[in-house]
Amino acid sequence: MTGAGALLAATPILAQDGAAIFASVQEEARRLALEPYRKPPPSISPEARTLNYQQYRSIAFRPEKALWYGGNSLFRVEFFPTGLIYDTAVTINVVKDGKSTPVTAAPDMFNSGDTPLGAISLAGLRITYPLHGPKFDEIAAFLGASYFRPIGREQAYGASARGLAVDTGLPHPEEFPSFRSFWLVTPADGARELTVWALLDSPGVTGAYAFTLRPGTRTVIETTVTLYMRNTVGVLGMAPLTSMFFIGKSGPRRDDFRPEVHDSDGLYMITGAGERVWRPLGNPGALAISSFVDHNPRGFGLMQRERAFARYQDQVALYHTRPSLWVEPIGDWGDGEVRLIEIPTESEVHDNIVAFWAPRTPAKAGDRLDFRYRLAALADEPALSPTGRVVATRTSAVIGAPKQRRLVVEFTGGDVELLRAEQPVEAIVTTAGGKLRSTMVEAIPGQKMWRLFIHVEPDGRKPVELRAFLSLRGEAITETWTYAVRP
Protein backbone atom coordinates (compact mmCIF):
# COMPACT_ATOMS: atom_id res chain seq x y z
CA MET A 1 0.00 0.00 0.00
CA THR A 2 1.21 3.52 -0.79
CA GLY A 3 -0.12 6.98 -0.06
CA ALA A 4 -2.60 7.76 2.72
CA GLY A 5 -2.39 5.55 5.76
CA ALA A 6 0.67 3.62 4.59
CA LEU A 7 2.84 4.68 7.51
CA LEU A 8 0.26 3.84 10.15
CA ALA A 9 -0.83 0.62 8.46
CA ALA A 10 2.69 -0.73 8.08
CA THR A 11 4.11 0.34 11.44
CA PRO A 12 2.49 -0.68 14.73
CA ILE A 13 1.44 2.35 16.76
CA LEU A 14 2.83 2.12 20.28
CA ALA A 15 1.20 4.34 22.87
CA GLN A 16 0.00 4.28 26.44
CA ASP A 17 -3.51 5.53 25.82
CA GLY A 18 -6.09 6.15 23.12
CA ALA A 19 -5.50 9.89 23.02
CA ALA A 20 -1.88 9.34 22.00
CA ILE A 21 -2.86 6.88 19.26
CA PHE A 22 -5.50 9.21 17.86
CA ALA A 23 -2.89 11.98 17.91
CA SER A 24 -0.86 9.76 15.59
CA VAL A 25 -3.83 9.55 13.21
CA GLN A 26 -4.11 13.35 13.33
CA GLU A 27 -0.41 13.67 12.58
CA GLU A 28 -0.75 11.36 9.59
CA ALA A 29 -3.61 13.51 8.27
CA ARG A 30 -1.54 16.66 8.77
CA ARG A 31 1.44 15.12 6.96
CA LEU A 32 -0.72 14.00 4.04
CA ALA A 33 -2.15 17.49 3.63
CA LEU A 34 1.34 18.80 2.94
CA GLU A 35 1.76 16.42 0.01
CA PRO A 36 0.04 16.43 -3.39
CA TYR A 37 -3.05 14.26 -3.50
CA ARG A 38 -2.48 10.77 -4.89
CA LYS A 39 -5.59 8.88 -5.86
CA PRO A 40 -5.33 5.31 -4.61
CA PRO A 41 -5.23 2.77 -7.42
CA PRO A 42 -8.10 0.30 -7.72
CA SER A 43 -7.34 -2.80 -5.66
CA ILE A 44 -9.90 -5.26 -6.91
CA SER A 45 -9.56 -8.60 -8.59
CA PRO A 46 -10.78 -9.04 -12.19
CA GLU A 47 -13.42 -11.49 -10.91
CA ALA A 48 -14.79 -9.05 -8.30
CA ARG A 49 -14.86 -6.20 -10.81
CA THR A 50 -17.41 -7.99 -12.99
CA LEU A 51 -19.90 -8.77 -10.19
CA ASN A 52 -23.42 -7.47 -10.62
CA TYR A 53 -25.51 -6.10 -7.78
CA GLN A 54 -27.19 -9.39 -6.90
CA GLN A 55 -23.92 -11.30 -6.98
CA TYR A 56 -22.23 -8.84 -4.66
CA ARG A 57 -25.19 -8.88 -2.28
CA SER A 58 -25.06 -12.67 -2.19
CA ILE A 59 -21.55 -12.72 -0.72
CA ALA A 60 -21.94 -13.55 2.97
CA PHE A 61 -19.38 -12.91 5.66
CA ARG A 62 -18.89 -15.95 7.89
CA PRO A 63 -19.99 -14.89 11.41
CA GLU A 64 -17.39 -17.08 13.09
CA LYS A 65 -14.66 -15.04 11.35
CA ALA A 66 -15.86 -11.80 12.94
CA LEU A 67 -13.46 -9.76 15.00
CA TRP A 68 -13.87 -10.58 18.74
CA TYR A 69 -16.05 -13.61 17.97
CA GLY A 70 -16.12 -16.13 20.80
CA GLY A 71 -15.03 -13.69 23.48
CA ASN A 72 -16.95 -11.65 26.03
CA SER A 73 -17.18 -8.50 23.95
CA LEU A 74 -20.64 -7.07 23.21
CA PHE A 75 -19.29 -5.93 19.83
CA ARG A 76 -18.21 -7.86 16.78
CA VAL A 77 -16.93 -6.56 13.45
CA GLU A 78 -17.48 -8.13 10.05
CA PHE A 79 -15.98 -6.98 6.75
CA PHE A 80 -17.08 -6.21 3.19
CA PRO A 81 -14.97 -7.43 0.25
CA THR A 82 -14.11 -5.21 -2.69
CA GLY A 83 -16.46 -5.72 -5.62
CA LEU A 84 -19.10 -4.01 -7.73
CA ILE A 85 -18.58 -0.22 -7.29
CA TYR A 86 -16.34 -0.69 -4.24
CA ASP A 87 -13.07 -1.02 -6.14
CA THR A 88 -10.65 0.56 -3.64
CA ALA A 89 -9.44 -1.32 -0.61
CA VAL A 90 -9.24 0.23 2.83
CA THR A 91 -6.76 -0.64 5.56
CA ILE A 92 -8.41 -1.89 8.75
CA ASN A 93 -6.43 -2.18 11.97
CA VAL A 94 -7.15 -3.50 15.45
CA VAL A 95 -5.81 -1.57 18.44
CA LYS A 96 -5.14 -3.53 21.61
CA ASP A 97 -2.82 -2.86 24.54
CA GLY A 98 -1.33 0.16 22.80
CA LYS A 99 -0.51 -1.69 19.59
CA SER A 100 -2.13 -1.48 16.16
CA THR A 101 -2.26 -4.63 14.02
CA PRO A 102 -3.62 -4.71 10.43
CA VAL A 103 -6.48 -7.09 9.61
CA THR A 104 -5.45 -9.54 6.90
CA ALA A 105 -8.11 -10.35 4.30
CA ALA A 106 -8.59 -14.05 3.64
CA PRO A 107 -10.87 -16.03 1.28
CA ASP A 108 -12.30 -18.10 4.14
CA MET A 109 -13.87 -14.95 5.63
CA PHE A 110 -16.61 -15.13 3.00
CA ASN A 111 -19.12 -17.60 1.63
CA SER A 112 -19.55 -16.60 -1.99
CA GLY A 113 -21.18 -19.78 -3.28
CA ASP A 114 -20.62 -20.00 -7.03
CA THR A 115 -19.58 -16.35 -7.26
CA PRO A 116 -15.83 -16.09 -7.99
CA LEU A 117 -13.98 -13.45 -5.96
CA GLY A 118 -10.33 -13.87 -6.92
CA ALA A 119 -7.83 -12.16 -4.64
CA ILE A 120 -9.55 -10.76 -1.55
CA SER A 121 -9.22 -7.20 -0.28
CA LEU A 122 -11.45 -5.30 2.15
CA ALA A 123 -13.72 -2.40 1.20
CA GLY A 124 -15.35 -1.61 4.55
CA LEU A 125 -16.77 -2.94 7.78
CA ARG A 126 -20.00 -3.58 9.66
CA ILE A 127 -20.41 -3.49 13.42
CA THR A 128 -22.76 -5.85 15.25
CA TYR A 129 -24.16 -5.85 18.78
CA PRO A 130 -26.90 -7.80 20.65
CA LEU A 131 -29.43 -5.02 20.16
CA HIS A 132 -32.65 -7.04 20.42
CA GLY A 133 -31.54 -10.18 22.27
CA PRO A 134 -28.69 -12.70 22.33
CA LYS A 135 -28.31 -12.57 18.54
CA PHE A 136 -25.82 -10.03 17.20
CA ASP A 137 -27.53 -7.40 15.04
CA GLU A 138 -25.93 -4.95 12.63
CA ILE A 139 -25.85 -1.44 14.12
CA ALA A 140 -23.50 0.46 11.79
CA ALA A 141 -21.63 0.07 8.52
CA PHE A 142 -18.79 2.00 6.89
CA LEU A 143 -18.67 1.35 3.16
CA GLY A 144 -17.91 3.51 0.12
CA ALA A 145 -16.11 6.89 0.12
CA SER A 146 -16.82 8.42 3.55
CA TYR A 147 -20.35 7.01 3.88
CA PHE A 148 -21.52 5.34 7.08
CA ARG A 149 -24.96 4.31 8.33
CA PRO A 150 -26.14 3.74 11.91
CA ILE A 151 -29.43 2.19 13.06
CA GLY A 152 -31.13 1.81 16.41
CA ARG A 153 -33.50 -0.72 17.89
CA GLU A 154 -36.33 -1.87 15.55
CA GLN A 155 -34.94 0.21 12.66
CA ALA A 156 -33.92 -0.66 9.09
CA TYR A 157 -31.18 1.07 7.14
CA GLY A 158 -32.24 4.23 5.32
CA ALA A 159 -30.53 7.62 5.37
CA SER A 160 -26.73 7.74 5.49
CA ALA A 161 -24.13 10.01 7.00
CA ARG A 162 -20.86 11.07 5.41
CA GLY A 163 -17.58 12.13 6.91
CA LEU A 164 -17.49 15.30 4.84
CA ALA A 165 -19.08 16.98 1.81
CA VAL A 166 -16.93 19.15 -0.46
CA ASP A 167 -18.40 21.52 -3.09
CA THR A 168 -21.75 19.72 -3.00
CA GLY A 169 -24.40 21.53 -5.04
CA LEU A 170 -21.97 23.76 -6.94
CA PRO A 171 -21.91 23.93 -10.76
CA HIS A 172 -18.66 21.96 -10.94
CA PRO A 173 -18.40 18.32 -9.81
CA GLU A 174 -18.19 17.78 -6.09
CA GLU A 175 -15.37 15.98 -4.33
CA PHE A 176 -16.08 12.73 -2.55
CA PRO A 177 -13.55 12.35 0.27
CA SER A 178 -12.85 8.75 1.27
CA PHE A 179 -11.96 6.98 4.46
CA ARG A 180 -8.68 5.29 3.60
CA SER A 181 -7.85 3.58 6.91
CA PHE A 182 -9.72 2.49 10.05
CA TRP A 183 -8.60 1.59 13.55
CA LEU A 184 -10.91 -0.51 15.74
CA VAL A 185 -10.16 -0.08 19.44
CA THR A 186 -10.67 -3.37 21.28
CA PRO A 187 -13.42 -2.79 23.86
CA ALA A 188 -13.30 -4.12 27.39
CA ASP A 189 -15.47 -7.15 28.11
CA GLY A 190 -19.05 -6.00 28.55
CA ALA A 191 -18.32 -2.43 27.37
CA ARG A 192 -21.35 -0.74 25.80
CA GLU A 193 -19.44 1.61 23.54
CA LEU A 194 -16.95 1.09 20.74
CA THR A 195 -14.33 3.50 19.42
CA VAL A 196 -13.38 3.63 15.74
CA TRP A 197 -10.80 5.98 14.25
CA ALA A 198 -10.58 6.80 10.56
CA LEU A 199 -8.24 8.64 8.20
CA LEU A 200 -9.93 10.68 5.45
CA ASP A 201 -8.32 11.87 2.23
CA SER A 202 -9.37 13.82 -0.87
CA PRO A 203 -7.87 16.33 -3.32
CA GLY A 204 -8.93 19.24 -1.10
CA VAL A 205 -8.72 18.01 2.47
CA THR A 206 -7.46 15.34 4.83
CA GLY A 207 -8.90 14.47 8.20
CA ALA A 208 -8.74 12.38 11.36
CA TYR A 209 -12.03 11.08 12.77
CA ALA A 210 -12.83 9.54 16.14
CA PHE A 211 -16.20 7.79 16.37
CA THR A 212 -17.61 6.49 19.66
CA LEU A 213 -20.66 4.27 19.06
CA ARG A 214 -23.29 3.70 21.74
CA PRO A 215 -26.03 1.34 20.51
CA GLY A 216 -29.61 1.43 21.74
CA THR A 217 -33.12 2.53 20.85
CA ARG A 218 -31.30 5.73 19.93
CA THR A 219 -27.91 4.66 18.56
CA VAL A 220 -25.49 7.54 19.03
CA ILE A 221 -22.13 8.12 17.36
CA GLU A 222 -20.13 10.84 19.10
CA THR A 223 -17.77 12.25 16.50
CA THR A 224 -14.55 14.25 16.85
CA VAL A 225 -13.05 15.65 13.64
CA THR A 226 -9.76 17.34 12.79
CA LEU A 227 -9.43 18.57 9.19
CA TYR A 228 -6.36 19.82 7.34
CA MET A 229 -7.07 21.78 4.16
CA ARG A 230 -4.89 20.93 1.17
CA ASN A 231 -6.68 23.46 -1.00
CA THR A 232 -9.26 26.20 -0.68
CA VAL A 233 -12.71 24.77 -1.36
CA GLY A 234 -15.96 26.48 -2.32
CA VAL A 235 -18.27 24.74 0.16
CA LEU A 236 -17.22 22.64 3.12
CA GLY A 237 -20.16 20.54 4.33
CA MET A 238 -19.85 19.47 7.96
CA ALA A 239 -21.81 16.48 9.33
CA PRO A 240 -23.47 15.78 5.95
CA LEU A 241 -26.53 13.58 5.71
CA THR A 242 -27.81 11.85 2.57
CA SER A 243 -31.27 10.41 1.98
CA MET A 244 -33.96 9.61 -0.59
CA PHE A 245 -37.33 11.22 -1.24
CA PHE A 246 -39.30 9.91 -4.22
CA ILE A 247 -43.04 10.15 -3.44
CA GLY A 248 -44.70 11.96 -0.56
CA LYS A 249 -47.85 13.71 0.57
CA SER A 250 -47.16 16.86 -1.42
CA GLY A 251 -46.91 14.98 -4.73
CA PRO A 252 -46.64 14.97 -7.63
CA ARG A 253 -48.60 11.73 -7.93
CA ARG A 254 -46.87 8.86 -9.70
CA ASP A 255 -47.95 5.54 -11.16
CA ASP A 256 -47.10 3.54 -8.05
CA PHE A 257 -49.28 1.43 -5.75
CA ARG A 258 -47.48 2.89 -2.74
CA PRO A 259 -48.74 6.25 -1.44
CA GLU A 260 -45.29 7.30 -0.18
CA VAL A 261 -41.72 6.24 -0.92
CA HIS A 262 -38.95 7.93 1.05
CA ASP A 263 -36.22 7.39 3.63
CA SER A 264 -36.84 10.84 5.11
CA ASP A 265 -39.74 13.26 4.80
CA GLY A 266 -38.39 16.47 6.30
CA LEU A 267 -35.46 18.57 7.44
CA TYR A 268 -35.79 19.49 11.12
CA MET A 269 -33.71 22.18 12.78
CA ILE A 270 -33.30 23.74 16.20
CA THR A 271 -31.63 27.10 15.69
CA GLY A 272 -29.14 28.76 17.98
CA ALA A 273 -31.98 31.00 19.19
CA GLY A 274 -34.08 27.92 20.04
CA GLU A 275 -36.59 28.12 17.18
CA ARG A 276 -37.77 24.72 15.97
CA VAL A 277 -38.13 24.62 12.19
CA TRP A 278 -39.61 21.95 9.90
CA ARG A 279 -39.01 21.87 6.14
CA PRO A 280 -40.89 19.14 4.20
CA LEU A 281 -38.77 17.38 1.60
CA GLY A 282 -39.73 17.11 -2.04
CA ASN A 283 -38.76 15.61 -5.38
CA PRO A 284 -38.50 18.82 -7.42
CA GLY A 285 -38.58 19.23 -11.16
CA ALA A 286 -35.15 20.89 -11.08
CA LEU A 287 -32.24 21.09 -8.66
CA ALA A 288 -33.33 23.02 -5.56
CA ILE A 289 -30.95 24.45 -2.95
CA SER A 290 -32.27 26.02 0.27
CA SER A 291 -30.18 27.80 2.90
CA PHE A 292 -31.09 28.41 6.54
CA VAL A 293 -28.69 30.93 8.05
CA ASP A 294 -27.91 30.45 11.73
CA HIS A 295 -25.43 31.04 14.54
CA ASN A 296 -24.34 28.14 16.75
CA PRO A 297 -27.11 25.71 15.68
CA ARG A 298 -28.40 23.35 18.33
CA GLY A 299 -29.23 20.58 15.90
CA PHE A 300 -30.43 19.54 12.46
CA GLY A 301 -31.42 16.29 10.83
CA LEU A 302 -33.19 14.42 8.06
CA MET A 303 -36.23 12.93 9.76
CA GLN A 304 -38.70 10.18 8.97
CA ARG A 305 -41.85 11.35 10.79
CA GLU A 306 -44.42 9.27 8.97
CA ARG A 307 -44.42 5.95 10.86
CA ALA A 308 -47.64 4.29 9.64
CA PHE A 309 -47.17 1.26 7.41
CA ALA A 310 -50.43 2.15 5.64
CA ARG A 311 -48.76 5.26 4.21
CA TYR A 312 -46.09 3.15 2.46
CA GLN A 313 -47.64 -0.30 1.82
CA ASP A 314 -44.17 -1.78 1.31
CA GLN A 315 -43.38 -5.01 3.18
CA VAL A 316 -39.94 -5.29 1.59
CA ALA A 317 -38.43 -1.81 1.94
CA LEU A 318 -40.15 -1.17 5.31
CA TYR A 319 -39.91 2.58 4.87
CA HIS A 320 -41.90 3.11 8.06
CA THR A 321 -38.92 1.74 10.05
CA ARG A 322 -36.23 3.89 8.46
CA PRO A 323 -34.30 5.94 11.05
CA SER A 324 -34.22 9.69 11.44
CA LEU A 325 -30.65 10.98 11.57
CA TRP A 326 -30.10 13.86 13.99
CA VAL A 327 -26.92 15.96 14.31
CA GLU A 328 -26.29 17.73 17.60
CA PRO A 329 -23.21 20.03 17.60
CA ILE A 330 -20.91 19.87 20.59
CA GLY A 331 -19.51 23.33 21.29
CA ASP A 332 -19.97 26.45 19.18
CA TRP A 333 -20.03 26.13 15.41
CA GLY A 334 -20.27 29.88 14.84
CA ASP A 335 -21.90 31.52 11.82
CA GLY A 336 -23.05 29.54 8.84
CA GLU A 337 -26.08 27.82 7.40
CA VAL A 338 -27.85 24.51 7.18
CA ARG A 339 -27.96 23.80 3.47
CA LEU A 340 -30.56 21.51 1.94
CA ILE A 341 -30.13 20.13 -1.57
CA GLU A 342 -33.02 18.37 -3.34
CA ILE A 343 -32.24 16.65 -6.64
CA PRO A 344 -34.87 15.44 -9.13
CA THR A 345 -35.08 11.67 -9.40
CA GLU A 346 -37.19 9.20 -11.34
CA SER A 347 -36.29 6.24 -9.14
CA GLU A 348 -36.15 5.40 -5.44
CA VAL A 349 -32.75 3.76 -5.91
CA HIS A 350 -31.04 7.17 -6.04
CA ASP A 351 -30.22 9.22 -2.96
CA ASN A 352 -31.38 12.69 -3.97
CA ILE A 353 -31.41 14.58 -0.68
CA VAL A 354 -28.38 16.13 1.05
CA ALA A 355 -28.21 18.31 4.17
CA PHE A 356 -25.15 19.68 5.96
CA TRP A 357 -23.75 22.61 7.93
CA ALA A 358 -21.71 25.08 5.86
CA PRO A 359 -19.56 27.49 7.90
CA ARG A 360 -19.72 31.11 6.83
CA THR A 361 -15.92 31.46 6.79
CA PRO A 362 -14.43 29.72 3.75
CA ALA A 363 -12.01 26.85 4.36
CA LYS A 364 -8.66 27.87 2.92
CA ALA A 365 -5.49 25.95 2.06
CA GLY A 366 -3.39 25.42 5.17
CA ASP A 367 -6.28 25.74 7.64
CA ARG A 368 -6.84 23.31 10.48
CA LEU A 369 -10.48 22.86 11.54
CA ASP A 370 -11.72 21.05 14.64
CA PHE A 371 -15.34 20.26 15.46
CA ARG A 372 -17.42 17.73 17.36
CA TYR A 373 -20.99 16.49 17.16
CA ARG A 374 -23.31 13.67 18.10
CA LEU A 375 -25.07 11.76 15.35
CA ALA A 376 -28.15 9.86 16.49
CA ALA A 377 -30.23 7.27 14.64
CA LEU A 378 -33.67 7.45 16.22
CA ALA A 379 -37.27 6.51 15.49
CA ASP A 380 -39.67 8.96 17.07
CA GLU A 381 -38.83 11.11 20.07
CA PRO A 382 -41.50 13.57 21.19
CA ALA A 383 -38.92 15.26 23.44
CA LEU A 384 -37.02 16.36 20.34
CA SER A 385 -40.06 18.32 19.14
CA PRO A 386 -42.19 18.88 22.28
CA THR A 387 -44.41 21.62 20.85
CA GLY A 388 -47.02 21.12 18.15
CA ARG A 389 -45.28 19.64 15.15
CA VAL A 390 -45.97 19.30 11.44
CA VAL A 391 -47.17 15.85 10.41
CA ALA A 392 -48.32 16.54 6.84
CA THR A 393 -47.95 19.09 4.07
CA ARG A 394 -50.27 18.78 1.07
CA THR A 395 -50.63 20.93 -2.01
CA SER A 396 -53.27 21.36 -4.68
CA ALA A 397 -54.64 23.76 -7.26
CA VAL A 398 -57.26 26.36 -6.32
CA ILE A 399 -60.46 25.98 -8.31
CA GLY A 400 -61.30 29.21 -10.10
CA ALA A 401 -57.85 30.69 -9.46
CA PRO A 402 -55.40 28.85 -11.74
CA LYS A 403 -52.42 31.00 -10.71
CA GLN A 404 -52.79 30.16 -7.05
CA ARG A 405 -51.67 27.16 -5.01
CA ARG A 406 -53.36 25.78 -1.92
CA LEU A 407 -51.18 24.43 0.88
CA VAL A 408 -52.61 22.40 3.74
CA VAL A 409 -50.41 21.96 6.82
CA GLU A 410 -51.40 19.62 9.63
CA PHE A 411 -50.13 20.10 13.21
CA THR A 412 -50.40 17.78 16.20
CA GLY A 413 -48.53 17.04 19.41
CA GLY A 414 -47.81 19.22 22.42
CA ASP A 415 -50.61 21.52 23.56
CA VAL A 416 -52.15 21.36 20.08
CA GLU A 417 -53.67 17.96 20.92
CA LEU A 418 -55.51 19.42 23.93
CA LEU A 419 -57.06 22.50 22.33
CA ARG A 420 -60.78 22.62 21.67
CA ALA A 421 -62.08 24.03 18.42
CA GLU A 422 -63.38 27.18 20.12
CA GLN A 423 -59.89 28.23 21.22
CA PRO A 424 -58.70 31.42 19.42
CA VAL A 425 -55.84 29.77 17.55
CA GLU A 426 -54.25 32.00 14.91
CA ALA A 427 -51.86 31.36 12.05
CA ILE A 428 -48.80 33.60 11.71
CA VAL A 429 -47.83 33.34 8.04
CA THR A 430 -45.12 35.30 6.22
CA THR A 431 -43.94 35.14 2.61
CA ALA A 432 -40.86 36.08 0.66
CA GLY A 433 -42.01 36.66 -2.89
CA GLY A 434 -45.45 36.08 -4.35
CA LYS A 435 -48.75 37.16 -2.82
CA LEU A 436 -50.46 35.68 0.21
CA ARG A 437 -54.15 35.51 -0.76
CA SER A 438 -55.75 33.93 2.31
CA THR A 439 -55.21 31.77 5.39
CA MET A 440 -57.55 29.74 7.58
CA VAL A 441 -57.11 27.58 10.68
CA GLU A 442 -59.44 24.83 11.85
CA ALA A 443 -59.49 21.97 14.33
CA ILE A 444 -60.05 18.45 12.98
CA PRO A 445 -62.73 16.83 15.18
CA GLY A 446 -61.62 13.64 16.93
CA GLN A 447 -58.09 13.76 15.48
CA LYS A 448 -56.25 15.91 18.06
CA MET A 449 -55.07 17.91 15.08
CA TRP A 450 -55.26 21.44 13.66
CA ARG A 451 -55.07 22.27 10.00
CA LEU A 452 -53.77 25.42 8.35
CA PHE A 453 -54.91 26.41 4.84
CA ILE A 454 -52.78 28.84 2.81
CA HIS A 455 -53.59 30.24 -0.61
CA VAL A 456 -50.59 31.82 -2.30
CA GLU A 457 -49.99 33.23 -5.77
CA PRO A 458 -46.44 33.04 -7.14
CA ASP A 459 -44.99 36.07 -8.89
CA GLY A 460 -43.96 34.84 -12.32
CA ARG A 461 -41.35 32.09 -12.30
CA LYS A 462 -39.82 32.93 -8.93
CA PRO A 463 -40.29 30.55 -5.99
CA VAL A 464 -42.28 31.71 -2.97
CA GLU A 465 -40.76 31.05 0.46
CA LEU A 466 -43.37 30.58 3.18
CA ARG A 467 -43.06 30.45 6.96
CA ALA A 468 -45.91 29.71 9.34
CA PHE A 469 -46.72 28.65 12.89
CA LEU A 470 -49.80 28.49 15.07
CA SER A 471 -50.25 30.91 17.94
CA LEU A 472 -52.59 31.10 20.93
CA ARG A 473 -53.00 34.51 22.58
CA GLY A 474 -49.68 35.72 21.28
CA GLU A 475 -47.66 32.59 22.16
CA ALA A 476 -46.32 30.14 19.58
CA ILE A 477 -47.73 26.66 20.17
CA THR A 478 -46.09 24.89 17.21
CA GLU A 479 -42.78 24.66 15.50
CA THR A 480 -42.19 26.84 12.43
CA TRP A 481 -43.14 25.31 9.09
CA THR A 482 -41.22 26.48 6.02
CA TYR A 483 -41.90 25.64 2.39
CA ALA A 484 -40.93 26.73 -1.10
CA VAL A 485 -43.68 26.99 -3.71
CA ARG A 486 -41.99 26.59 -7.08
CA PRO A 487 -44.04 27.57 -10.14
Disulfide bonds with the S-S distance in Angstrom:
none
